[in-house]
Amino acid sequence: MTFTGAALLAFGLSIVLVAATWLRGEDPRAFEVSDAVLFGLIVAVALLRDPSSQSWLSDHADAVSNVGLTLVAFVSLAIGTPFTAQYTAIRFPAADAGLLARLDRESTLIWGVALLLASIVAIYGEWILDQQTNLWTAWILQTLPLIVALDLTLWIDRRAIAKAENEPGLEPPAAVLARDLFAWLVPVGVLSLVFGTGPDALGWALAAVGIAATAIAWTRLRAAPAPV
């Protein structure tokens, strides 16, 4: 697929998501709208038929999109309308408004930091290394901060809601977060070994640490039953 075709497809899908949300009677969410705007700008550049612009954007699409989403996250936090607000309200419709506002600020900050780290990695891989398809900078190290942000947000939200409802037995312990995060080291290690993108020792070490740490977390959870 050409760059223009890929851009048009991404823009079309983002428009469909916004339209679907609107047709359900809901306000489009910040990330859905920002995706549509971002891909719309990319399509505009692609349609200019300027080979140099298309080549530059094709080579640096990851960095451009990550930086754009990072700005959305921090700007929404700065103006007092965290972009996670709509998602949190849907997940916890009966929660206190003050609690939801605190969770929104925390989760938006977490996602903003994660997107910033992904942006830095993308910029390093695309501009410093000049390797747009490097497994580590184009995939693994961009994805891991987002995975951490997702697991950490869910963990913090569950603990906060349990405390607010005075249900300490429903608070997920730290072992739950450790289990969910360390498990990701296993596929990372396997990918490193399969694609030979680093020393074999690194791949084996990541997989071993992931397996051992996940097993320890599971053992602690089984010894002290708690919400998982």
BANU-165430 format. One record per residue (C-alpha): residue number from 0; x, z, y. Coordinates in Angstrom, 1 decimal, padded with zeros to 4 digits. Layout:
 nudo     c1     c3     c2
  NUM      X      Z      Y
...
% end
This chain:
 nudo     c1     c3     c2
    0  000.0  000.0  000.0
    1  001.3 -000.9  003.5
    2  001.8  001.8  006.1
    3 -001.2  000.5  008.1
    4 -003.4  000.6  005.0
    5 -002.3  004.1  004.2
    6 -002.9  005.2  007.8
    7 -006.4  003.7  007.8
    8 -007.3  005.3  004.4
    9 -006.2  008.8  005.7
   10 -008.1  008.3  008.9
   11 -011.2  007.2  007.0
   12 -011.1  010.2  004.7
   13 -010.6  012.6  007.6
   14 -013.7  011.0  009.4
   15 -015.7  011.4  006.2
   16 -014.8  015.1  006.0
   17 -015.8  015.7  009.6
   18 -019.1  013.7  009.1
   19 -019.9  015.6  005.9
   20 -019.5  018.9  007.6
   21 -021.7  017.8  010.5
   22 -024.4  016.5  008.2
   23 -024.5  019.9  006.4
   24 -025.5  021.3  009.8
   25 -022.1  023.0  010.4
   26 -019.7  022.6  013.2
   27 -016.6  020.6  012.1
   28 -013.6  022.9  011.6
   29 -010.5  022.8  013.7
   30 -008.2  021.5  011.0
   31 -010.7  018.7  010.0
   32 -010.9  017.6  013.7
   33 -007.2  017.8  014.2
   34 -006.6  015.7  011.1
   35 -008.9  013.0  012.3
   36 -007.3  013.0  015.7
   37 -003.8  012.9  014.2
   38 -004.5  010.1  011.8
   39 -006.4  008.3  014.5
   40 -003.2  008.3  016.7
   41 -001.2  007.1  013.7
   42 -003.6  004.2  013.1
   43 -003.4  003.3  016.8
   44  000.4  003.1  016.5
   45  000.2  001.2  013.2
   46 -002.2 -001.4  014.7
   47  000.2 -002.1  017.6
   48  002.2 -004.1  015.1
   49  005.4 -002.8  016.6
   50  007.9 -002.9  013.7
   51  010.2 -000.3  015.2
   52  007.3  002.2  015.9
   53  005.8  001.7  012.5
   54  009.2  002.2  010.8
   55  009.9  005.4  012.8
   56  006.4  006.8  012.1
   57  006.6  005.9  008.4
   58  010.0  007.7  008.1
   59  008.9  010.8  010.0
   60  005.2  011.1  009.1
   61  005.7  014.5  007.4
   62  007.5  016.0  010.4
   63  004.9  014.6  012.8
   64  002.0  015.9  010.9
   65  003.5  019.3  010.3
   66  004.5  019.8  013.9
   67  001.0  018.7  015.0
   68 -000.7  021.2  012.7
   69  001.7  023.9  013.8
   70  000.7  023.3  017.4
   71 -003.0  023.5  016.4
   72 -002.4  026.9  014.8
   73 -000.4  028.5  017.6
   74 -002.5  027.0  020.4
   75 -005.7  028.2  018.7
   76 -004.2  031.7  018.4
   77 -003.0  031.7  022.1
   78 -006.5  030.7  023.5
   79 -008.2  033.3  021.3
   80 -010.0  031.0  018.9
   81 -008.0  031.2  015.7
   82 -008.5  028.0  013.6
   83 -009.2  030.1  010.5
   84 -012.3  031.7  012.1
   85 -014.8  029.3  010.5
   86 -013.2  029.6  007.1
   87 -013.1  033.4  007.2
   88 -016.8  033.7  008.3
   89 -017.8  031.5  005.3
   90 -015.8  033.6  002.8
   91 -017.1  037.0  004.2
   92 -020.4  036.3  005.9
   93 -021.5  040.0  005.8
   94 -018.2  041.4  007.2
   95 -018.0  043.2  010.5
   96 -017.2  041.0  013.5
   97 -014.3  043.1  014.6
   98 -012.7  043.0  011.1
   99 -013.2  039.2  010.9
  100 -011.5  038.8  014.3
  101 -008.5  040.8  013.1
  102 -008.3  038.8  009.8
  103 -008.5  035.6  011.7
  104 -005.6  036.5  014.0
  105 -003.5  037.6  011.0
  106 -004.2  034.6  008.8
  107 -003.7  032.1  011.7
  108 -000.4  033.7  012.5
  109  000.6  033.5  008.8
  110 -000.3  029.9  008.6
  111  001.3  029.1  011.9
  112  004.6  030.5  010.7
  113  004.3  028.7  007.4
  114  003.6  025.4  009.1
  115  006.5  026.0  011.5
  116  008.9  026.5  008.5
  117  007.5  023.4  006.9
  118  008.1  021.5  010.1
  119  011.7  022.7  010.4
  120  012.4  021.7  006.8
  121  010.8  018.2  007.4
  122  012.8  017.7  010.5
  123  016.0  018.7  008.8
  124  015.4  016.4  005.9
  125  014.2  013.4  007.9
  126  016.6  013.6  010.9
  127  019.7  015.6  009.8
  128  019.9  014.5  006.2
  129  018.1  011.2  006.8
  130  016.5  011.5  003.4
  131  012.8  011.0  003.7
  132  012.2  011.4 -000.1
  133  014.5  014.3 -000.8
  134  012.7  016.4 -003.4
  135  013.7  019.7 -001.7
  136  013.1  018.9  001.9
  137  010.2  016.5  001.5
  138  008.3  018.4 -001.2
  139  009.4  021.8 -002.5
  140  010.6  023.5  000.6
  141  007.7  022.1  002.6
  142  005.1  023.2  000.1
  143  006.4  026.7 -000.7
  144  005.7  028.2  002.7
  145  002.1  026.9  002.5
  146  001.7  028.4 -001.0
  147  003.0  031.7  000.3
  148  000.6  031.6  003.3
  149 -002.4  030.9  001.0
  150 -001.6  033.7 -001.5
  151 -000.7  036.2  001.3
  152 -003.8  035.4  003.3
  153 -006.1  035.9  000.2
  154 -004.3  039.1 -000.7
  155 -004.5  040.6  002.8
  156 -008.2  039.6  003.2
  157 -009.1  041.2 -000.1
  158 -007.4  044.5  000.8
  159 -008.9  044.6  004.2
  160 -012.4  044.0  003.0
  161 -012.0  046.6  000.2
  162 -010.8  049.2  002.8
  163 -013.7  048.3  005.2
  164 -016.2  048.8  002.4
  165 -014.5  052.1  001.4
  166 -013.8  050.6 -002.1
  167 -010.1  051.5 -002.8
  168 -010.6  050.5 -006.4
  169 -011.1  046.9 -005.3
  170 -007.8  046.6 -003.4
  171 -005.4  044.2 -005.1
  172 -002.0  045.9 -005.5
  173  001.3  044.4 -004.5
  174  001.8  043.3 -008.1
  175 -001.0  040.8 -007.8
  176  000.7  039.1 -004.9
  177  004.1  039.2 -006.7
  178  002.6  037.7 -009.8
  179  001.0  034.9 -007.9
  180  004.1  034.1 -005.8
  181  006.9  034.4 -008.4
  182  004.9  032.2 -010.8
  183  005.7  029.3 -008.5
  184  009.4  029.6 -009.2
  185  008.9  028.3 -012.7
  186  007.6  024.8 -011.8
  187  010.2  024.6 -009.0
  188  013.0  025.3 -011.4
  189  011.6  022.8 -013.9
  190  011.3  020.1 -011.2
  191  014.9  020.7 -010.1
  192  016.1  020.3 -013.7
  193  013.9  017.2 -014.5
  194  015.0  015.3 -011.3
  195  018.5  016.6 -011.2
  196  018.3  017.4 -007.5
  197  020.5  020.5 -007.8
  198  023.0  022.3 -010.1
  199  021.5  023.0 -013.5
  200  022.3  026.6 -013.0
  201  019.9  026.7 -010.0
  202  017.1  025.2 -012.0
  203  017.5  027.6 -014.9
  204  017.9  030.6 -012.6
  205  014.7  029.8 -010.7
  206  012.7  029.3 -013.9
  207  014.2  032.5 -015.4
  208  013.5  034.6 -012.3
  209  010.0  033.2 -012.1
  210  009.2  034.0 -015.7
  211  010.8  037.5 -015.6
  212  009.2  038.5 -012.3
  213  005.7  037.2 -013.3
  214  006.0  039.1 -016.7
  215  006.9  042.3 -014.9
  216  004.0  042.0 -012.5
  217  001.6  041.3 -015.4
  218  003.0  044.4 -017.2
  219  002.5  046.6 -014.2
  220 -001.1  045.3 -013.8
  221 -001.9  046.0 -017.4
  222 -000.4  049.5 -017.2
  223 -002.5  050.3 -014.1
  224 -005.7  048.2 -014.3
  225 -006.7  046.9 -010.9
  226 -008.5  043.9 -009.4
  227 -006.6  040.7 -010.2
% end
